Amino acid sequence: MKSRHNGTAVDVLPSDAQRGGTPFDDLGLAVSCREPLSHHTWLGIGGEAGYFCEPVDVEALSRLVTRCHAQRIPFRVIGGGSNILVPSAGFPGLVVRLSAPSFSRIDVERPMLRVGAGAKLVHAVSAAVQAGLSGLETLVGIPGTVGGALVGNAGGHGGDIGECVREVSVMLPDGTVETRTGSQLAFESRWSNLDDCIIISCRFELDEEDPERLTKRMQKQWIVARSEQPSGTRSVAMMFKDPHGSSAESLVVQAGGRDLRVGEAAVYAAHANYMVASSKCLSDDVRALIELVRAKVRERLGVELTPQIEVW
Ligand SMILES: Cc1cc2nc3c(=O)[nH]c(=O)nc-3n(C[C@H](O)[C@H](O)[C@H](O)COP(=O)(O)OP(=O)(O)OC[C@H]3O[C@@H](n4cnc5c(N)ncnc54)[C@H](O)[C@@H]3O)c2cc1C
């Protein structure tokens, strides 16, 4: 969820920090100050979060969200950090990570699977396959959490996560929880309408299938997914969404963009829709590289690519 108060609350934070406290002290929750977000992102770069918390349950999350709403403190949820670019200046508010067990539960309720938003997507896929429930196996190999996947309707050649979603439990900025179903949910290519809330959990409706056959299919899919991603480094990011009917990778190659680099950020030549960051890379290098590649594709091919990675 993106806070609607981004521009207004920054001045609240330093004064609280100077007094040695935080705006959350009376809530009895473990909120830390100046957490390096580079520890929580795939690229391993970016500045600090003013405040950081991993709430134990929905009630604790609600107290944090309500406080941010009341005091106009910017707020963000971080999932696996595989699709975000944090600026060097960091994020001047509270960042929450749903890593506690209560947000990562996976329950089989045939033919449904109920999954917490903090669960890793790969764990949800494996649980479904083991239970003989098909539909999610095409998502194997996509990094991150179920929450992050739902926000961006993650997917690939075989389908998107949104196709299997029947119900999503979300928290609103005032700390209340609601369930969204049917026409309240919208999923399009790498987009969903779940960007105005915190996703807490979801229910997937899946199909019964022989677990052995399903496992074999998932393994094949896994091999394909791995062969399409950079190997040997975790400091990678997917740069662009695939435009309708074509692939971002082929457009970058056609435009002659596979050897581009800015500072310590470079296009990964073997899979040109990814970029890799070396250890001294700055967020600005990544931003500039993405803009450079985008400009090259625009100039040479007349196609406007949409960035996949989200800049905080
Ligand atoms: C090697 C590699 C391969 C990839 N392959 C694919 C692919 O094949 N297909 C694809 O679609 N993507 C792919 N991606 C992109 C990325 O993995 C996906 O977008 C993924 O779903 C992001 O999940 P995350 O948990 O890491 O989200 P994050 O990067 O942590 O967050 C992404 C957004 O979701 C929000 N968010 C996270 N959790 C919640 C929550 N509980 N409630 C509300 N908002 C939340 C964040 O605030 C942020 O706005 C790839 C990335 C990499 C690095």
The ligand as a MOL file (V3000), in Angstrom:
LIG
                    3D

  0  0  0     0  0            999 V3000
M  V30 BEGIN CTAB
M  V30 COUNTS 53 58 0 0 0
M  V30 BEGIN ATOM
M  V30 1 C 15.1770 -12.8990 -11.1590 0
M  V30 2 C 13.8010 -12.3140 -11.2530 0
M  V30 3 C 12.8220 -12.9610 -12.0110 0
M  V30 4 C 11.5360 -12.4400 -12.1060 0
M  V30 5 N 10.6130 -13.0840 -12.8720 0
M  V30 6 C 9.3530 -12.5990 -12.9350 0
M  V30 7 C 8.3710 -13.2630 -13.7460 0
M  V30 8 O 8.6390 -14.2630 -14.4040 0
M  V30 9 N 7.1130 -12.7370 -13.7810 0
M  V30 10 C 6.7860 -11.6130 -13.0500 0
M  V30 11 O 5.6240 -11.2040 -13.1060 0
M  V30 12 N 7.6930 -10.9800 -12.2950 0
M  V30 13 C 8.9700 -11.4260 -12.2170 0
M  V30 14 N 9.8950 -10.7690 -11.4610 0
M  V30 15 C 9.5150 -9.5580 -10.7210 0
M  V30 16 C 9.1210 -9.8640 -9.2370 0
M  V30 17 O 9.7200 -11.0400 -8.7910 0
M  V30 18 C 7.6160 -9.9990 -9.0750 0
M  V30 19 O 7.0390 -8.7590 -9.4010 0
M  V30 20 C 7.2160 -10.4020 -7.6510 0
M  V30 21 O 5.8740 -10.8240 -7.6610 0
M  V30 22 C 7.4160 -9.3100 -6.6040 0
M  V30 23 O 7.1400 -9.8620 -5.3090 0
M  V30 24 P 7.8780 -9.3200 -4.0040 0
M  V30 25 O 7.2810 -9.9950 -2.8160 0
M  V30 26 O 9.3470 -9.4280 -4.1390 0
M  V30 27 O 7.4150 -7.7950 -4.0120 0
M  V30 28 P 8.2420 -6.5100 -3.5760 0
M  V30 29 O 9.3050 -6.2540 -4.5810 0
M  V30 30 O 8.6640 -6.5970 -2.1560 0
M  V30 31 O 7.0990 -5.3980 -3.6890 0
M  V30 32 C 6.4940 -5.1100 -4.9240 0
M  V30 33 C 5.2700 -4.2090 -4.6560 0
M  V30 34 O 4.2890 -4.9550 -3.9520 0
M  V30 35 C 3.9400 -4.2650 -2.7380 0
M  V30 36 N 3.6040 -5.2840 -1.7380 0
M  V30 37 C 4.3260 -6.3670 -1.3770 0
M  V30 38 N 3.6460 -7.0990 -0.4580 0
M  V30 39 C 2.4790 -6.4430 -0.2510 0
M  V30 40 C 1.3390 -6.6750 0.5950 0
M  V30 41 N 1.2460 -7.7370 1.4100 0
M  V30 42 N 0.3180 -5.7840 0.5600 0
M  V30 43 C 0.3820 -4.6980 -0.2550 0
M  V30 44 N 1.4140 -4.4160 -1.0540 0
M  V30 45 C 2.4460 -5.2830 -1.0460 0
M  V30 46 C 5.1550 -3.4390 -2.3920 0
M  V30 47 O 4.8170 -2.3520 -1.5570 0
M  V30 48 C 5.5950 -3.0050 -3.7710 0
M  V30 49 O 4.7780 -1.9330 -4.1860 0
M  V30 50 C 11.2030 -11.2510 -11.3850 0
M  V30 51 C 12.1830 -10.5980 -10.6270 0
M  V30 52 C 13.4730 -11.1100 -10.5600 0
M  V30 53 C 14.4910 -10.3950 -9.7280 0
M  V30 END ATOM
M  V30 BEGIN BOND
M  V30 1 1 1 2
M  V30 2 1 2 3
M  V30 3 2 2 52
M  V30 4 2 3 4
M  V30 5 1 4 5
M  V30 6 1 4 50
M  V30 7 2 5 6
M  V30 8 1 6 7
M  V30 9 1 6 13
M  V30 10 2 7 8
M  V30 11 1 7 9
M  V30 12 1 9 10
M  V30 13 2 10 11
M  V30 14 1 10 12
M  V30 15 2 12 13
M  V30 16 1 13 14
M  V30 17 1 14 15
M  V30 18 1 14 50
M  V30 19 1 15 16
M  V30 20 1 16 17
M  V30 21 1 16 18
M  V30 22 1 18 19
M  V30 23 1 18 20
M  V30 24 1 20 21
M  V30 25 1 20 22
M  V30 26 1 22 23
M  V30 27 1 23 24
M  V30 28 2 24 25
M  V30 29 1 24 26
M  V30 30 1 24 27
M  V30 31 1 27 28
M  V30 32 2 28 29
M  V30 33 1 28 30
M  V30 34 1 28 31
M  V30 35 1 31 32
M  V30 36 1 32 33
M  V30 37 1 33 34
M  V30 38 1 33 48
M  V30 39 1 34 35
M  V30 40 1 35 36
M  V30 41 1 35 46
M  V30 42 1 36 37
M  V30 43 1 36 45
M  V30 44 2 37 38
M  V30 45 1 38 39
M  V30 46 1 39 40
M  V30 47 2 39 45
M  V30 48 1 40 41
M  V30 49 2 40 42
M  V30 50 1 42 43
M  V30 51 2 43 44
M  V30 52 1 44 45
M  V30 53 1 46 47
M  V30 54 1 46 48
M  V30 55 1 48 49
M  V30 56 2 50 51
M  V30 57 1 51 52
M  V30 58 1 52 53
M  V30 END BOND
M  V30 END CTAB
M  END
